[in-house]
Amino acid sequence: MVFMSTNYQINHVKFDSKKGLLSDSCQQHLLTYTESRLLTLLLERQNEIVSKEELKTFAWEHTVVTDSSLTKSIAKIRQSLSTYFPNDEIIATVPRVGYRLDLEKTSFSEDKLEHEVETSTVLPSENNVGYQAQKLPFKKSFFIIKRGLLVLSIALLAYSGFNLFRKLPNDYRKFLNNDYSAIDITNNGFTHRIIKPKSFIIPEKIKAILAEKKCNCIFMIDKVGDHYNFSYFNNDTKLGGSLILDEKHLTQELKKIDIEEI
């Protein structure tokens, strides 16, 4: 089992992966949860090529995302790091494969990883060249408990979400939050229910794509920034899924989803 640190030191810059915070003596940069997860994995695998699929799986747990979303997140991390290292390209792109964090690697002995409780920085030696990422270990037992609770929480949320869709009554509108609305679309003998925030206007091209799906489905769609959050549930097969799609590839990806076969 791999245990990851919560604190890293990249030369003069500190990175708190739990808070998603990059900082030095002069300034701070706050990363999003996804960006923080990406940087954490790259730090743990520094000087190694990490594939796009590994990064997407680690940063967007249980969610299908496009390479475009990964590229945008990496670009934002680079932008934050460039504030501290303006003359260095720390994250290298490996075309068609993935990314690599180019740092001088600092290693720990097994004993130190196993028994060290208090956070203590391993100082770089005089012979080291470039930047060094130093890890500040924490109690493994606490991590195991925390990880177990996280897995349990995800499982319970997934199960409750499944049952919410499965048990949604015909008069479901009365159960919606006041900030949401629902519309029904009937086409070719199939009825689709679309749930969305009242403030969000669904583009007609999206309605047209969803109307062509050959299933009695429930869709939930929202837009955050330049990304769409899209969930679907097939009432006939009792199966569904969720995706995060960027605006550029939205219609293309929605057309690819074979909801009627799920």
Secondary structure, 3 states (H helix, E strand, C coil): CCCCCCEEEECCEEEECCCCEEECCCCEEECCHHHHHHHHHHHHCCCCEEEHHHHHHHHCCCCEECHHHHHHHHHHHHHHHHHHCCCCCCEEEECCCEEEECCEECCCCHHHHHHCCCCCCCCCCCCCCCCEEEEECCCHHHHHHHHHHHHHHHHHHHHHHHHHHHCCCCCHHHHCCCCEEEEEEEECCEEEEEEEECCCCCCHHHHHHHHCCCCCEEEEEEEECCEEEEEEEECCCCEEEEEEEEHHHHHHHHHHCCHHHC
